[in-house]
Amino acid sequence: MNTARDLAIVALDLAQDQRVEQGELSLALAAAEVFDLLDAGALTLAEDRITPNAQAPTGDRLLDEAATALVRQEPYESVEDWLWRRGRGLSAAYVADLEQAGTRPRGPRFSLRAAPAAPVDAAARQRAEERWTSHEPLLTALGAAAGVGLDEKDDADDAEDADGTEDGSEALTDDTAATVLAALGNAVMELEAVRQRRAIEDAAFDNVWRGF
């Protein structure tokens, strides 16, 4: 299961009526890669520190790149530090990778490329869509952090997913998942705070110049 790739497809192709910010998506993709590398046995978490294991190919170029980028010296790297470091420009990397694989996203409101749009590969899109529309808890949580909302569904479905009765819900109930998602939430809030500070500073700068 490649959660990072499925998240990219959801954000860039399925949620076409929503605008996705590159920064939030990049952070969420970096978090998704942590989950994918955990599943692949490429890392473990010791509290909030990412401990790399022996490198082994995952079969996915970007995940292999992520595994190679893990800090391999103690005290290792915190999850939040990883999100900021790995997340830089990661949304663009996934767009480029989808294009290279012939699965270019078609969402017009996230145009990182000037190339003409093309539909996502049917099999890849179906897999991502099934996880998304079934409210798979991990993908839903990552999508929410990236600013992607689910289509209108019966709230009872969400409650059923949250109580641990659906496949994949275990990912949201253990300490490891809680650590990654908490770090992602903190990073997203910090990113928004930085944007607000810059907006205030820019407005103040404009006001100063208007006074001359």
Contacts in CASP RR format, 6 or more apart in sequence:
PFRMAT RR
TARGET T0000
AUTHOR 0000-0000-0000
METHOD contacts of the structure
MODEL  1
MNTARDLAIVALDLAQDQRVEQGELSLALAAAEVFDLLDAGALTLAEDRI
TPNAQAPTGDRLLDEAATALVRQEPYESVEDWLWRRGRGLSAAYVADLEQ
AGTRPRGPRFSLRAAPAAPVDAAARQRAEERWTSHEPLLTALGAAAGVGL
DEKDDADDAEDADGTEDGSEALTDDTAATVLAALGNAVMELEAVRQRRAI
EDAAFDNVWRGF
1 36 0 8 1.000
1 39 0 8 1.000
2 36 0 8 1.000
2 60 0 8 1.000
2 63 0 8 1.000
3 32 0 8 1.000
3 35 0 8 1.000
3 36 0 8 1.000
3 138 0 8 1.000
3 139 0 8 1.000
3 142 0 8 1.000
4 29 0 8 1.000
4 32 0 8 1.000
4 33 0 8 1.000
4 35 0 8 1.000
4 36 0 8 1.000
4 62 0 8 1.000
4 63 0 8 1.000
4 94 0 8 1.000
5 60 0 8 1.000
5 62 0 8 1.000
5 94 0 8 1.000
5 98 0 8 1.000
5 124 0 8 1.000
5 128 0 8 1.000
6 127 0 8 1.000
6 128 0 8 1.000
6 131 0 8 1.000
6 132 0 8 1.000
6 139 0 8 1.000
7 25 0 8 1.000
7 28 0 8 1.000
7 29 0 8 1.000
7 32 0 8 1.000
7 128 0 8 1.000
7 139 0 8 1.000
7 142 0 8 1.000
7 143 0 8 1.000
7 146 0 8 1.000
8 25 0 8 1.000
8 29 0 8 1.000
8 91 0 8 1.000
8 94 0 8 1.000
8 95 0 8 1.000
8 98 0 8 1.000
8 105 0 8 1.000
9 98 0 8 1.000
9 103 0 8 1.000
9 105 0 8 1.000
9 120 0 8 1.000
9 124 0 8 1.000
9 125 0 8 1.000
9 128 0 8 1.000
10 128 0 8 1.000
10 129 0 8 1.000
10 132 0 8 1.000
10 139 0 8 1.000
10 143 0 8 1.000
10 148 0 8 1.000
11 20 0 8 1.000
11 25 0 8 1.000
11 28 0 8 1.000
11 91 0 8 1.000
11 110 0 8 1.000
11 143 0 8 1.000
11 146 0 8 1.000
11 148 0 8 1.000
12 20 0 8 1.000
12 94 0 8 1.000
12 95 0 8 1.000
12 98 0 8 1.000
12 105 0 8 1.000
12 107 0 8 1.000
12 110 0 8 1.000
13 105 0 8 1.000
13 106 0 8 1.000
13 107 0 8 1.000
13 119 0 8 1.000
13 120 0 8 1.000
13 125 0 8 1.000
13 128 0 8 1.000
14 125 0 8 1.000
14 128 0 8 1.000
14 129 0 8 1.000
14 132 0 8 1.000
15 148 0 8 1.000
15 149 0 8 1.000
16 106 0 8 1.000
16 107 0 8 1.000
16 108 0 8 1.000
16 109 0 8 1.000
18 109 0 8 1.000
18 147 0 8 1.000
18 148 0 8 1.000
18 149 0 8 1.000
19 109 0 8 1.000
19 110 0 8 1.000
20 109 0 8 1.000
20 110 0 8 1.000
20 146 0 8 1.000
20 147 0 8 1.000
20 148 0 8 1.000
21 146 0 8 1.000
21 147 0 8 1.000
22 89 0 8 1.000
22 91 0 8 1.000
22 92 0 8 1.000
22 110 0 8 1.000
22 112 0 8 1.000
23 87 0 8 1.000
23 89 0 8 1.000
23 91 0 8 1.000
23 191 0 8 1.000
24 145 0 8 1.000
24 146 0 8 1.000
24 147 0 8 1.000
24 188 0 8 1.000
24 191 0 8 1.000
25 90 0 8 1.000
25 91 0 8 1.000
25 110 0 8 1.000
25 146 0 8 1.000
25 147 0 8 1.000
26 87 0 8 1.000
26 88 0 8 1.000
26 89 0 8 1.000
26 90 0 8 1.000
26 91 0 8 1.000
27 83 0 8 1.000
27 84 0 8 1.000
27 87 0 8 1.000
27 145 0 8 1.000
27 146 0 8 1.000
27 184 0 8 1.000
27 187 0 8 1.000
27 188 0 8 1.000
27 191 0 8 1.000
28 142 0 8 1.000
28 143 0 8 1.000
28 145 0 8 1.000
28 146 0 8 1.000
28 184 0 8 1.000
28 188 0 8 1.000
29 87 0 8 1.000
29 90 0 8 1.000
29 91 0 8 1.000
29 94 0 8 1.000
29 146 0 8 1.000
30 66 0 8 1.000
30 82 0 8 1.000
30 83 0 8 1.000
30 86 0 8 1.000
30 87 0 8 1.000
30 90 0 8 1.000
31 79 0 8 1.000
31 83 0 8 1.000
31 142 0 8 1.000
31 145 0 8 1.000
31 180 0 8 1.000
31 181 0 8 1.000
31 183 0 8 1.000
31 184 0 8 1.000
32 142 0 8 1.000
33 62 0 8 1.000
33 63 0 8 1.000
33 66 0 8 1.000
33 86 0 8 1.000
34 43 0 8 1.000
34 50 0 8 1.000
34 79 0 8 1.000
34 82 0 8 1.000
34 180 0 8 1.000
35 138 0 8 1.000
35 171 0 8 1.000
35 177 0 8 1.000
35 180 0 8 1.000
36 58 0 8 1.000
36 60 0 8 1.000
36 63 0 8 1.000
37 43 0 8 1.000
37 58 0 8 1.000
37 63 0 8 1.000
37 66 0 8 1.000
37 67 0 8 1.000
37 70 0 8 1.000
38 44 0 8 1.000
38 45 0 8 1.000
38 176 0 8 1.000
40 56 0 8 1.000
40 58 0 8 1.000
40 63 0 8 1.000
40 67 0 8 1.000
41 53 0 8 1.000
41 56 0 8 1.000
42 52 0 8 1.000
42 53 0 8 1.000
42 55 0 8 1.000
42 56 0 8 1.000
42 58 0 8 1.000
42 63 0 8 1.000
42 67 0 8 1.000
42 70 0 8 1.000
43 50 0 8 1.000
43 51 0 8 1.000
43 52 0 8 1.000
43 53 0 8 1.000
43 67 0 8 1.000
43 70 0 8 1.000
44 51 0 8 1.000
44 53 0 8 1.000
45 51 0 8 1.000
45 79 0 8 1.000
45 176 0 8 1.000
45 179 0 8 1.000
45 180 0 8 1.000
46 76 0 8 1.000
47 179 0 8 1.000
48 78 0 8 1.000
48 79 0 8 1.000
48 80 0 8 1.000
48 179 0 8 1.000
48 183 0 8 1.000
49 75 0 8 1.000
49 76 0 8 1.000
49 77 0 8 1.000
49 78 0 8 1.000
49 79 0 8 1.000
50 70 0 8 1.000
50 71 0 8 1.000
50 76 0 8 1.000
50 77 0 8 1.000
50 78 0 8 1.000
50 79 0 8 1.000
50 82 0 8 1.000
51 76 0 8 1.000
52 67 0 8 1.000
52 70 0 8 1.000
52 71 0 8 1.000
52 72 0 8 1.000
52 76 0 8 1.000
55 67 0 8 1.000
55 68 0 8 1.000
57 64 0 8 1.000
58 64 0 8 1.000
58 67 0 8 1.000
61 97 0 8 1.000
62 93 0 8 1.000
62 94 0 8 1.000
62 97 0 8 1.000
66 86 0 8 1.000
69 85 0 8 1.000
69 86 0 8 1.000
70 77 0 8 1.000
70 82 0 8 1.000
71 77 0 8 1.000
77 85 0 8 1.000
78 183 0 8 1.000
79 179 0 8 1.000
79 180 0 8 1.000
79 183 0 8 1.000
80 183 0 8 1.000
80 186 0 8 1.000
80 187 0 8 1.000
83 183 0 8 1.000
83 184 0 8 1.000
83 187 0 8 1.000
84 187 0 8 1.000
91 110 0 8 1.000
91 112 0 8 1.000
92 112 0 8 1.000
95 104 0 8 1.000
95 105 0 8 1.000
95 110 0 8 1.000
95 112 0 8 1.000
95 113 0 8 1.000
96 113 0 8 1.000
98 104 0 8 1.000
98 105 0 8 1.000
98 120 0 8 1.000
99 113 0 8 1.000
99 115 0 8 1.000
101 121 0 8 1.000
102 118 0 8 1.000
102 121 0 8 1.000
103 120 0 8 1.000
103 121 0 8 1.000
103 124 0 8 1.000
103 125 0 8 1.000
104 113 0 8 1.000
104 115 0 8 1.000
104 117 0 8 1.000
104 118 0 8 1.000
104 119 0 8 1.000
104 120 0 8 1.000
105 117 0 8 1.000
105 120 0 8 1.000
106 117 0 8 1.000
106 118 0 8 1.000
106 119 0 8 1.000
106 120 0 8 1.000
107 117 0 8 1.000
108 117 0 8 1.000
119 125 0 8 1.000
128 139 0 8 1.000
131 139 0 8 1.000
132 139 0 8 1.000
132 140 0 8 1.000
132 150 0 8 1.000
133 150 0 8 1.000
133 151 0 8 1.000
134 166 0 8 1.000
135 150 0 8 1.000
135 153 0 8 1.000
135 157 0 8 1.000
135 158 0 8 1.000
135 161 0 8 1.000
135 166 0 8 1.000
136 161 0 8 1.000
136 166 0 8 1.000
136 167 0 8 1.000
136 168 0 8 1.000
137 161 0 8 1.000
137 162 0 8 1.000
137 164 0 8 1.000
137 166 0 8 1.000
137 168 0 8 1.000
137 169 0 8 1.000
137 171 0 8 1.000
137 172 0 8 1.000
138 168 0 8 1.000
138 171 0 8 1.000
138 172 0 8 1.000
138 177 0 8 1.000
140 150 0 8 1.000
140 161 0 8 1.000
141 172 0 8 1.000
141 181 0 8 1.000
142 184 0 8 1.000
143 149 0 8 1.000
145 181 0 8 1.000
145 184 0 8 1.000
145 185 0 8 1.000
145 188 0 8 1.000
160 166 0 8 1.000
161 169 0 8 1.000
162 169 0 8 1.000
162 172 0 8 1.000
163 169 0 8 1.000
164 170 0 8 1.000
164 173 0 8 1.000
171 177 0 8 1.000
172 178 0 8 1.000
172 181 0 8 1.000
END
